[in-house]
Amino acid sequence: MVEVVQDQVAATSSDMLQAVDVKKTRKTGIPIVGNVPWGTHFCLFYQKKDDLVDALAPFFKAGLENNEFCMLVTSEPLGREEAENAMRKAVPDFDRFLKKGQIEIVPHNEWYLKDSAFDFQRVLNAWIEKLDSALARGYDGIRVAGNTAWLEKRDWKDFTDYEEGVNNVIGNYQMIAVCTYSIDKCSASEVVGVVHNHQFALVRRGGKWEIFESYELGRTRKALRQSQQKFESLFMGNPEASVCLDVEFHVVDANPRFLALFGYSIDEVRGKHIDDVVVPNNMMEEAKRLNENAANGYVYHDTVRKRKDGSLVPVSVSAAPLTVGNKLVGYGGVYKDISEMKKTERELTESRRHFQSLFNLMVDPVVIVDGKGKILEVTEKAEAITGFKREELVEKNFFKTGIASAKTKAIMMKDLVKRMMGMHVLPYEVEILTKDGRKLPYEINAAKIEYKGKPADLVVFHDVSVRKKLEEKLRIVGSLTRHDIRNKLTTVAGNAYLLKKKFANDPDAVECLNSVETAVRESGRIFDFAAAYEKLGSEQLTYVDVKKTVDEAVALFPDLTGISIVNDCGGLALLADSLLRQLFYNLIDNSLKHGGELTKIQIHCEKSQDQLRLIYEDDGAGIPQNIKAKIFNEGFTTGKGSGLGLYLIRRMMEVYGWTIKETGMAGKGARFTISIPQLRPDGKHNYRLDSE
């Protein structure tokens, strides 16, 4: 169709646009067009999407840079998103222009087809309103472009009247307008009409844009012949099976793809009724209805058709009447082989069935919810445990059901928002309510998934009631056991003391009894460790005053004579629990046991951009390099302790999400650096400083 335009119009040089006073013109951004005055209305014929981008991107770039309001009305093949991306490449500050509203990109159905109908007077008035608004906002004028690919034949006359109206009045306004037409969708006569209603036309030839001013109507017949040749070329080269039928649905011609798909030669099908060629005997009634519908307009239908060998092939059939002027001359039909698509649909259905089977086989109850909390699916286990039927839950908002307590709903809603924002949320415990009113403890673990093409949350509820009962039993048994054994050890220690007095003159006996007392003390330390270890992770984390906690730990040591304790942690609060005091106690105890003749212990902190370093250091003997890597191992000792104090600290670090490292120098003192991230995985702050 490019040739139609080229042969029907007289080429002019771009000089015709350069004769006007440059001071009164606007830069178009299109080199061959140059500058044009306000009131310019021209058309552009394109074949490919790249043609549109090549012309419109610099066109709007020039408008944005010259204080003009810009508006692009899109249609295929260049949609709104693609247009925005193309503009971003052409205009470095495009998003700034878009954000401040200097350019609008809208789809054609929101501009030309409000209420699903084209009203040319409404559209004309809307352009004037846009211009008035732009001028009121301080812009010099407006430049607009609209793609007409959406036009149906029924709308062509109304749109032609609209274009004529624009061309007649645009000279009175501070407006530049370009209308883009797909050359392949326009007949020769339509091309003539389009150019007639514009001041000039742009056509791409040999990879370059050229300007054409007027048509030579005497060459229309040649253009029509060329259009027919082009149609035949497109028809025969169509990658989909295509057929031309006469008004009685007899085959006039078929392209190579049609013949290959159904296994015929052209001589075998020409002149035959299309239904006799490709329609299975049991689907003749369906074919008859499709033919009747095609006579009234466009038809699209998924069905099956038969090949020459009798095999069936799934196809999408589309058909439409062919007219010359207002006279029906036949029908065009296209058969798209959808075998692969149907195969994919079957595999997808099978995959969904397998997913549902595996979903329902999960031991724990599972619920899938969307970003707003609406339940999309539940497992059979969820129904069985809660007593709620699937239909009572699916499509309902989780937070409005009776399946969870108010506290649980608040926790889950907060964590759902975090997951949808991409934040990691650790498993947490909630209370689930059954339909008959029972309260069940569950641990929730969730992950983001894609469900039916949309983001969702897969939420797994793990029953922790048995675990909690066992933990409670172990806690009670452990507590009672430690209590009873401590009583027995107290008796042992008391008897050892009495025996030492009785055998004070027997060095061997005293030595043995000293060993007994040492063993009793170490046993007590082990029980202290067990009690502290049992509490790890069991308490709710709250913000703990570090200075106060250090002071409490120091107070547990009856004799620190000659040792200066420097506590520089005023104003610092850490997200921790009661074991934080044990941490400082163990560090001080470690200094006293292994530091030798130390005189000073200091605890202070250093803040960086995204973390806090809590530093404990003494001026004692320090820790030899060869054992630094072992000091946090369970049971490691140099002979002066149980080997559990620093191990407990390491485990506390794991619970808190912190890290600890010994960074001192042997002979100059021990230095323990605790690194604390600013944020926990759940988004909470690990520390607070009064200075903040």
C-alpha angles and dihedrals in degrees: 000000000000087000090054091061094041093052095042101049133061113239117233130189120250086248089089088072095044097062093082123091106277091211090063096045137085127231110249096194089226106110098213092050097042115173124359133181125248110277095046114149118181138157133228126206116207137180102189138031089247089062090059093048092046092057106029099046095061090037092060093036089061091048094050092048092050100053097260126141108237132203130181122191107202136206134161133328089034110042127190096265093048090047091052091049091049090051092049089058093048099040117045093200096040096126089054091054090046093049094050091048099246090131131035125192113193133170117250094247090062093051113025099026108044109161086014093284136097113236108179094195091053091050092048090051091047091056091052090050090051090051093049090049092049093050090048089054092054102261120140092232141301137279120199140182130191130189115218098197089113092064116121121203090251090060096045098093094046090049091048089054089049092051091049089050092050091048091051097051107026092088088071095060141065092248138119117197134185123187117201123210131187103238090207092059096050125085119217093260091049090052089053091051093047095052090044089061095050135064092236142341134235117215128176115231126170091355092304132099117243131188122231124188113188142002128247099221092194090074096055093105092057089047091053091052090051090048089053091051090050091050090052090049092050092045095052093042096047108126089216124073106267132183135183117215133189123235090277092053094253116147113260097169140347130197125236093260091056091050092048094047095051098031100240137125119232092251091056094057107029111109094013124116108260092230091058090052104048112005119099113234093246092054101053093110091054091049091050091054091048091052091051091050092048089056088059097045145295119353129196122176139156112225142125129270132190130245126219090264091055096252118134127237125192111234142171107231120204124177138170138175119263115220137182107204102324095327122107109230100170145297137285120217134188126194114197114197106231097175092119092045091051090047089052091048090052091048090048091050090049091048091051090050091051090047091051091050093050090042092057092044092063111118095218123059111263130195128186115209133177127231092277094051097258112150110239100176141354133195123242087247090062089054093047096049100042098036091228116127120234092250089055091058112028114090089012123112108255091220092056096050126091092241097100139036121251091254092051092049091052092051094046094047091053093048093044089058090049093051092048087053089055096254120142114243121196120224112276138185125251139170118247122201121215123215090254092054102260119143116224127188113230136172115225125214119175139181135189114250139166111248119187090342097309133095115262143157123252103209119194119195113204117195108235098172094103091045092050092050091050091046090051091049092049091047092052093043091047093048093048092044093051090047094051094044091047088055091051091047090051088056091048092049092048093050091046089054092051092047092051089056092047094049098034091133093053107082094189093052092047091050091052092048090049087055089052091052091048091051090050091051092048090048088054090052090051090052089049089052092049092051092049093044090052090058094053110124094354098103128074109252115243135168108278125198103241098198092052092046092052090050090051091051092049091051090061090070110079097198122038094144112162094015120109115213112204111193109187097165099104114146094017121122123181129201097243143108139246091293090073087084089054089054093058092040091055093048093050090045090051091052092050093049100042107017097081115203098001121165104183140043119184130187118189141141139232123202126210130177099282106010146035125230114210108198128200116184141163135189095234133113095300127215121293114245093237094063101038092098092053105045094091094049117112111264096004111145139156089218100275101089148016096273090235105095099078091035089059089051090053091052090048089054089055092052093047094042092240132123131223131201134176106233103166129114125246110253093020102065143276120286122189115192116197113196114206120188115226092234134036120222088260091057098254119134114251094209145018129207123197088222088065 
